[in-house]
Amino acid sequence: MPRRHRAQAQRAAAAGQPAPARAAARPRGCAAPASTPLIPISDQVVVMPLVGRLDRSRVEHVLQTLLDGVQRVHAAVVILDITGVAVVDAAVADALVRTARAVGLLGARVVLTGIRPEVAATLAALGTDLMGLVTRGTLQDGIRHAHTDLVAPRPRP
């Protein structure tokens, strides 16, 4: 965020404006605090780390960002890392499955990483059907799996 905009946001916060008012005052093109970056880590693999709370509008933003990014960079594998997601409820679990299916329709595979024990217990208790969704405990394991098992090796010249 440019210094001028950061100063405006700090003045608004100091004036006691509620967060929604500060967000509305944020200049266009400035990222929201809980952004959803799509990070290429190789020619065929991208990572989207998710941090914070996932609500309906953010899930839709994640889905759109992923679909646009997969098509734009021709990704074969998308790693969704939920290490930083504090709460996974039924709505979030359903959104993750829907996102994986939508990405699959574009020809890419989704690897879900960062499933903490409490999140695993919640998903199991909810009876969430993760069939067809590859999961790995850590982002590092997900990257290794993507490069070793999912991305076709390119022939050497």
Summary of the structure (lengths in Angstrom):
residues: 157
radius of gyration: 17.8
end to end distance: 43.5
largest distance: 62.2
contacts: 420
relative contact order: 0.13
helix: 48%
strand: 17%
